């Protein structure tokens, strides 16, 4: 387990890993996108209730608790086939309006 954790931790430190994952995700999903596939855009937030030292925390609206909190914005795009129950993740991004370049690819 310790070696697996070390290997995965090293991978997380790779530059541009997010671009490679995104590219492969789209490659995998592209053949499943049809003319009647819905592309759903979800702008949401991720509240970090107990975070005190995370970089670039921004004020976001916590929809569940219906109040402002500290966290990050998220942008997700999924494809949904109208003929079935298949949902395909196509894009996901976490960002902060405090410093947008932090999470920019």
Long-range contacts (C-beta under 8 A, 24 or more apart in sequence): 16-105, 18-105, 19-105, 22-91, 22-92, 22-105, 25-89, 25-90, 25-91, 26-90, 26-91, 29-79, 29-88, 29-89, 29-90, 32-79, 32-81, 32-86, 32-88, 33-79, 33-88, 34-81, 36-81, 36-82, 36-83, 37-79, 37-80, 37-81, 37-82, 38-79, 38-80, 38-81, 38-82, 39-77, 39-78, 39-79, 39-90, 40-77, 40-78, 40-79, 40-80, 41-75, 41-76, 41-77, 42-74, 42-75, 42-76, 42-77, 42-78, 43-73, 43-74, 43-75, 44-73, 44-74, 44-76, 45-71, 45-72, 45-73, 45-74, 46-71, 46-72, 46-73, 46-74, 46-94, 47-71, 48-72, 55-96, 55-99, 55-102, 56-96, 56-98, 56-99, 56-102, 57-96, 57-98, 58-96, 58-97, 58-98, 72-96, 73-97
